[in-house]
Amino acid sequence: MTSTKTTTIVSNINKSMGAVELVTLCILYGLLHYNAKKKTQLQEASLTEKYQVDENLRSIRLLIPMTITHFCCFMPPLIAFPLYFEIDPSPDSRQYPIFLEAFGITILYAVLLPVVLFWRHKSLRDNLRKSIGIFHRVEPEGARADGRTQEQVRHFALLSSIWEREIAKR
């Protein structure tokens, strides 16, 4: 950032990139709405078309969290740079590193994106729980000597008591 011309060019590029970010987010939400609406209208459609719409919805639902993460990490510097140089139009190359440190949260993208993807992907969460040993599963009860489980014994005892009451009523 050594001249006013360079600063203006970079500001215009940042404004354009910010607009592209907004348009991308709007397009994805529009496609999600369109495909959700189309899915409700596919009673007479072929199986291939239904499958395609389901895959479109699944893909868009995976892309939206990534796009929001990208938007949140890259928009602050894209907005701040043009504003910063509108307020102080005289370029000073010594101020640029300070600006980058103040508004450059793009480094968080490398940390946040895997966290967001992990959070949105249920099978990855379940695999982690299994590997850590905190996957809460209900284990079946042990077998008795006659090969029946306690659950089976209780089930047949309840059935027997119900049948005995029905027979006693007659």
Helices and strands as residue ranges (DSSP letters): H 4-40, H 47-87, H 95-103, G 105-108, H 109-120, H 122-132, H 150-169
